[in-house]
Amino acid sequence: MVESFLFSGEIVAQGALLLSAAGLAAACFTDLRFRRIPNALNLILGVGLLALHIHAAGLAGLADASLSFGLCFGCGIILYGIGALGAGDVKLLAALSLALDWVLSLHLLARIALAGGILGMARLIADGNLRNALFGLLSTARRAQAERSSVPYALAITAGWLWLVAAGMNWTQ
């Protein structure tokens, strides 16, 4: 795992981890309850994490955060454009990326994709729509029924973030 201010153990890093945990808990709650993530939450999370990153690493932290933000926001916008993510999910991902460098952003995106796939499959199985999803390419009715099994993606983003933090803290090795 790449060295990052986030895993340094310093008080600033602990603050960033605490802020991200609180923000992700709130995002999961609102996404599960209302199927949306408030802009104010994403703004507070993003500004706070960026400030902590800059405080810990100076201008190098700003450069890291900028590259990470561009990568995550760019991927998120593409996924939003094809209907795979909601706008709140994109903004949540972008806000979290401000605490990372670009290499850790790639790790985060991979972990979120895997977590989202697992959650999506579990939801399809729980709803009895796995067959509809598999054969949805052949039938519009099956596709429409499978689309009702969507997953609040803040859960996948949170799972990916927690997996990244666990790996960074060497909890998974």
Secondary structure, DSSP 8 states (H G I E B T S, - for coil): ----GGGS-SHHHHHHHHHHHHHHHHHHHHHHHHS---HHHHHHHHHHHHHHHHHHHHHHHHHHHHHHHHHHHHHHHHHHHTTSS-HHHHHHHHHHHTTS-HHHHHHHHHHHHHHHHHHHHHHHHHHT-HHHHHTTTT-HHHHHHHHTT---THHHHHHHHHHHHHHHTTS--
